[in-house]
């Protein structure tokens, strides 16, 4: 067992260095609560039975090695509990085994059937030995060993039989331990280590890019960090990532589980050695890595905290920065970012055109006097539809008498599209210029409308600032419009008084909800409007369905499968709300297009949460 463990360790430790600290408290809480595992009730409960069926008898066995005695009644209670636990353990094993056998995943049964059969042998021989013992010694305390009593009815009351069964039981335990690192049961160790070393920095912060003079990102297995390789080791191939991945659901070639499994297979094919410079590329296709919308559904739902998305981003980094390979549709946008600093290619001279509307009272306060910096983002500054949302936000700030400023012509794209498309150097360039503007203007608090800008400014800029300037100033507070509006409502700076008697469904933006955990505030804002009825879509909160615009999807075509925004639009149409409320420019654009493509007789109006609250005040 130890030899196998150290062999596995040598493989995943061959990856690049990454600084990670562990948490014993987090691991213990995870193991004994089983919270993440129990999110899938059926299989989660089965796993719960198996874990405690393995753990509690182990505790009793360890205690039994010490020289002490307990009374007949307490020992009978312990025996009864062990019978109950053993029965639940066997039930859980059988449920999980059947599930794997009937699974359409071809590797499922191969990886799991052997260790599960050994566990079944261990528990059944334990009951057989107990039945033989009761047959020999009598069954005066049937209540303490009900399962053993059932077995005693049909097993021989033979000391020799009992001795043989005890030895089979014991050697099965030894066999299970000896082979533990060489089969599916190794996840007991690997997954525990992965949980122990799980991410402590914000979920929305991508791993620092691996950049050298002649290489970037991941081209071969050893380009991943040891923690990324441990992710692949820990994967239990449960399929929860696939069940929630919008690309996989829509028929794209991407499967997060396959990505992780391919990396795992390459780890042991190469045994950590540099066999081929294009090993990853020859195994994982471009269609797979460019189908990802970076929505983090796979990260949210993985029960062992594996992160398929960061491996995809690292492979994109290699494609873009070393080979110059980027989907053709996204090239103009990247060129716009390089030349003009915005995704539309309008340039700094036009960044404040939105503020020239005659119906808009806009006075750009001096930064020193401002309460908050309003960050329009590329969508608010240049996209005609989202300019209406930005203007609504200005009206809300004016109503609340909030003094706000903007960076004006000094504002550049936050860099999120570039980073998630793999162009790390361009992201760092844009981020560096924006951070310099923040430092120059002594910015303390930023208000964003776009969740992607929100995530980048809040979670990624502090690390970039530390890297570029060797130190970071006191972290700037970054708030999303939905949070800020709710604060204004709570302190009665604005009062939603005009009713909106409509059924409203809310689209959870990936980078507001899953990535940053903001689920309640948008719903509270909607509910604060008189007459509204909030209607939840089937996929909501943690299970919210991506609109397809993230990860560069706004600028790329979906060449295979069904369009993700159409899938989501069909779910919205089935729920039949009068208004679909969004809180993200990507969601607004993608879902307006998706709903219009359905050509439904009953129209669902798509509005941003800022527009809805502006109308109510």
Residue, then its C-alpha position, 0 to 999 in steps of 0.5 A: x500500500x505504501x509503495x503504491x501511495x509513493x508511486x502515485x505521489x511521485x507522478x503528480x509531484x512531477x508537475x510544476x510548483x504551486x504554493x498551497x496550504x492545507x486545512x485539517x479543520x476543512x478536511x474533517x468537516x468535509x468528511x464527517x458532514x458529507x455536505x458536498x457529497x450529499x447534494x446528490x441525495x441518492x448516491x450521496x446517502x449511499x456514500x454516507x452509509x459506506x463511509x460510516x460503515x467503514x469508519x465506525x467499525x474501524x474505531x471499534x476494532x482499534x478500541x478493541x486492541x486495548x485491555x479493558x472491559x465493558x458490561x453485557x448491556x453496553x457491549x450488546x448495544x455496540x454489537x447491535x449498532x455494528x449490525x445496523x451499520x454493517x447492513x447499511x454499509x452493504x446496502x450502500x455498496x450494492x447501490x453504488x455498484x449497481x449504479x456503476x454497472x448500469x452507467x453508460x460510462x464505459x470505464x465506470x464498472x472497470x474502475x470500481x467493480x473489483x474494490x466494491x466486490x472485496x468490500x462486499x466479501x468483507x462485510x458478508x464474511x463478517x456476518x457469516x462468522x457472526x452467524x457461525x459463532x451464534x450457532x456454536x455459543x447459542x442465541x441468548x442475546x439475539x437482540x444484540x446480533x439480529x443479522x448474525x442470528x439470521x445468518x446462524x439459521x443457515x450456516x453450519x455451527x462449526x468451529x472449523x467453518x467459523x475459523x475459515x470464514x474469519x481468515x477469509x474475512x481477515x485476508x480480504x481486509x489485507x487485500x483491500x489495503x494492499x491494493x488500495x492505491x492501485x484501484x478506484x479505492x485510491x480516491x480515499x487518499x487522493x480525494x482527501x488530499x485534494x480537499x485538504x489542499x482545496x483553493x483558499x483564494x477566491x474562486x473567481x481568481x484564475x491560477x497565475x499563468x505559467x509564462x516563460x520566454x519560449x513557453x506559456x500555459x500547458x502543452x504537456x502534462x508536466x506544465x500543469x502544477x502538482x495540484x492540478x495533477x492531484x485534481x486528476x488523481x482525485x477525480x472519482x468519475x462521478x459525472x456531476x460535472x457533465x450533468x451540469x456543464x452547459x457545453x456538454x448538455x448542448x451537445x458540444x464535444x466538451x466533457x469536463x470529466x473526459x478532460x480530467x480523465x485524459x490528463x490522468x491517463x497521460x500522467x501515467x502514460x508518460x509517468x511524468x516524463x516529456x514524451x511528446x511536445x504536443x501530448x495534450x494537443x494530440x489527446x484533447x482537441x481544440x473543439x473541446x477547449x474552445x467549447x468551454x464558457x468558463x461558467x464554473x459549473x464543473x467546479x461548483x458541482x465537483x464533490x472532491x473540489x477538482x477544477x477542470x476549468x483551470x486546465x482548459x484555460x492553461x491549454x488555451x494559453x498555450x494555443x494563443x500565446x505560443x501558437x497564435x491559434x485563436x478561433x477566427x471569430x474572436x480575433x477582431x475582438x482581441x485586436x480591438x483590445x490591443x489597439x483601442x482598449x475596448x472590445x468594440x474598437x471604439x477607442x477612448x475618445x468615444x468612451x463617454x458618449x453614453x453620457x451625452x444623452x439629453x435626457x440624462x442628468x450626469x455630472x462627473x464628480x471629482x474623484x476626491x469628492x466622490x462616494x463611489x467610482x462608477x465602472x460602465x465597462x465596455x458593454x455600458x459604454x458602447x453597447x446600445x442596449x446596455x447603455x440604457x441600463x447604465x443610464x438607468x443606474x445613473x438615474x438611481x444614483x442621482x435619486x439616492x444623491x450619491x456622488x459618483x465619478x468615472x475614469x472617463x477616457x482613462x478607463x480600459x476593458x477590465x481584461x476578462x475576455x482576454x484572460x479567459x480566451x488565454x491571452x494572459x499578456x494582454x490581460x496583464x497589460x490592460x489590468x496594469x493600466x487600470x490599476x495605475x489609474x485607480x492608484x493615481x485617483x486614489x479610488x476606494x470603492x467601485x460600482x460595476x454593472x457587469x458580473x465579469x468586470x465585478x469578478x475581475x476587479x474584485x478577485x483578480x486585480x489585487x493579485x495582479x497589483x501585487x505582482x506588477x507593483x510588488x505590493x498592493x494598496x489597501x484592497x479597493x471595495x468592489x460592489x455589483x449593482x444588485x448589491x449596491x441597490x439593495x443597500x440603498x433600499x435598506x437605508x431608504x435612500x431609494x424607495x421602490x413605490x411604483x408597482x410592477x404587477x408581473x411574474x418575474x423570473x431571475x437569470x442567475x449570472x454565472x459570475x455573480x452567483x456560482x463564482x461570487x455567491x451573490x444569490x439573495x440580493x438580486x431576489x431581494x431587490x425584485x421582491x422589494x417592488x410592490x406587486x411583483x411575483x418572483x418565479x424561479x426557473x428550473x435551473x437556478x442559484x447553484x444550478x443556474x444555466x449559463x447563457x453561453x456568453x462567458x469565456x469568450x463565448x460572446x465573440x465565438x460561434x457555436x459550431x456544434x450541438x444546440x445553442x446554449x442561449x436557445x436551451x435556456x430560452x426554451x426553459x424560460x418560455x416553459x416557465x412563462x414569466x412576463x419578465x425575465x430579469x438579468x443582471x449581466x450584459x452577456x445574459x441580457x444580449x444572449x437571452x434576448x436573442x434566444x427568446x426572439x429566435x423561438x418566435x413564440x406568440x407570447x413575448x417575454x420581456x428581458x430587462x436588467x435588474x437596474x432598469x426594473x428598479x429604476x422604473x419602480x422609483 
